Amino acid sequence: MQVENIKTLSFGCRLNALESEKIQAMLAPHVGAGIVINTCAVTAEAERQSAQSIRKIARENPNVPLFITGCAATRNPDLFRDIPHAIVIANQDKRNLDAYVRGLRAVPCGMATPDMIGALPRENNLSKKFIQVQNGCNHACAYCVTRLLRGPSVSFDYADIVADARAAVAAGFYEVVLTGVDSASYARDGRLIGDVCADLLRDVPEIQRLRLSSMDPASPQIFNIIDLMHRDARMMPHLHLSMQAGSDPILAAMGRRHTADMVRQIVAAAPDVTFSWDIICGFPGETDELFRETLELARELGVVRIHAFPFSPRPGTPAADMPGQVLRATSKSRVHQIMAVADAARATWMAARVGQVVSVLVENDNMARDPHDMPVRIVGAPIVSRTICDVELTDVRDDMFIGRVV
């Protein structure tokens, strides 16, 4: 259902965008108009961008209530309180309709149906459907503010997950992505995350492609997921690992629960699976030598994509006060270095795939994604989005496959 009276804008993780959709559907029948802005606080830059964008939106939409929620709004609500018509909703209340209604009464806009002036950036209109299975985190990584703002881990009822999956299929989504703050920690009614994946493929056979948004490398469930990939082709052969570093001393300082050798074992168990990583560059105490250990591990294991970002000290986390803080310029340089390693590995991997026939999910404008979540531009006649079809990979250009339908 298209919702016109409530607009959304999400910063940060895909989970925020998914939650914004839920909030939009919740508010639409009860609130005449409004803009939901789901903020991010994972880095200082993300927090700054959230505040800057919201002030611009407020200027362009002077009569519209702004419902500001998410991690930045929870961590630093005073950052937004002086914005006209701002209603700050903490994370613990973001799915509570009464919190929005009470906030609206306290900040009246003077119009029953205010005009929305100015264009909001549109949320991504993907061909895959994200389903939240879990929220919060029970771990204690030294750098992470998200766990402080979202609370302890909560696993959602499997019946609700199945209902969301069936609704997604009924709406024409045949690829489903399970997501959460720490999906690997899912545990409810005897089910772990590997069981959720296997049971979904059994209980909703119309799902043609199933993915996980990310996994903690310390979770033994990874091996169950890999086994499921081997047994059922609908479980897509790509894993995104929340690595953060590949050097054991830095991983220990971060409070992470995995080691470089544990990741080597994961990769060895999955020769046909591709991997992407999150990496923090410039964590306190990361010397050039220790950073080289992360570089070399990425090169050794052939990681095809790395989301790297400079360490950002978050107030209230142990890492913010650790000795050995790394210069910002050094951290940024390391980001470029490690992403170049992944770029090289991806180019080699893609070149070796030319000539193969693969199944792809079509998104928009004949752009598609293969099972390893690599982009494919399909030449020829336009294809309807959300179509799953076979293409021959004929070339690689501009970091994407070129393919033709077979």
ABEGO torsion letter per residue (X at the ends): XBBAABBBBBBEBAAAAAAAAAAAAAAAAABABEBBBBBBAABAAAAAAAAAAAAAAAAABAABBBBBBEAAAAABAAAAAABBGBBBBBAAAAABAAAAAAAAAABBAGBABBBBBEBBBBBBBBABBBBBABBEBABBBAABAAAAAAEBBBBBBAAAAAAAAAAAAAAGBABBBBBEABAAABBBGGBBAAAAAAAAAAABAABABBBBABBBAABAAAAAAAAAAAABAABBBBBBBBAGBABAAAAAAAGBABBAAAAAAAAAABAABBBBBBBBBGBBGBBAAAAAAAAAAAAAAGBABBBBBBBBBBBGBAAAABBGBBBAAAAAAAAAAAAAAAAAAAAAAAAAABGBBBBBBBBBGGBBBBAAGBBBBBBEBBBBBGBBBBBBBABBBGGBBBBBBX
